[in-house]
Amino acid sequence: MTTAVAIKESTGVGPLLRGWRERRKVSQLDLALRADSSARHISFIETGRSRPSEEIVLRLAEHLDVPVRERNSLLLAAGYAPRFRETPLDDPSMGALREGLEQILRGYEPYPALIVDAAYDVIAANRGIAMILDGVSEHLLQPPLNAMRLTLHPEGLAPKIRNLREWRGHLLHQMERQIALQRSDALRAVYEEVAAYPVADPGVSVFDGADGAEAGGSQSGVPYFALPLRIEHEGHLLSFVSSISTFNTPMDVTVAELAIETLLPADPATVKFLRSAGS
């Protein structure tokens, strides 16, 4: 992570922009073409020979897919005021957003769904998630709840996940990609914590020929269209695929860092169990 260190130690907007460009593996010429500028101008900005306008800072940040929080940092480094607010989710002005999110969670029941922030702290969850978390150690359920910690901790969901080896690898890889694309000490701390958890049982691969087997021994015979999360719950083997949604063109840091994760049943047996449990 030498690039991350270099970015942190730099103070001017030029080195910061260069750091983001190198992270995205974009040349000065490519960035100039995308941002309707010139490679010479980009070079002058990065070396400090030219002070960029507020407009060009935001345009370059957009084309480099810089996180909204970091766009404020770029503006400050260039001598401009932050453009994006960071409004607490419980602020009255966020009432419509909160109501909309709650409707999404309720509407998805009985299937599990939750909302997390950039460090995977749980903002809200529905009754489907509460059902899955039944039996998780009480200390993991104390706020702030963290989705990665709840899933991979030896006293969390990990002992119930039948394909723990694959699901753990998927989650860690997902976090690694995010760490590589953004500066987040909080996310890195969570990653280092959960990656260090002991794995008592490597789990059964869905490719080992055992996938589709219910706890009672029957076979679903349904091919998976994405890597499933397979959880043993109350004598049933529940299979889910995960989908994550974010907001398009967010204008607030808080909103930009929210993600809605929904767990879609991956086979008829899981649909049947969830509908029965939710009725």
Secondary structure, 3 states (H helix, E strand, C coil): CHHHHHHHHCCCHHHHHHHHHHHCCCCHHHHHHHCCCCHHHHHHHHHCCCCCCHHHHHHHHHHCCCCHHHHHHHHHHCCCCCCCECCCCCCHHHHHHHHHHHHHHHHHCCCCEEEECCCCEEEEECHHHHHHCCCCCHHHHCCCCEHHHHHHCCCCCHHHECCHHHHHHHHHHHHHHHHHHCCCHHHHHHHHHHHCCCCCCCCCCCCCCCCCECCCCCECCCCCCCCCEEEEECCEEEEEEEEEECCCCCCEHHHHCCEEEEEEECCHHHHHHHHHHHC
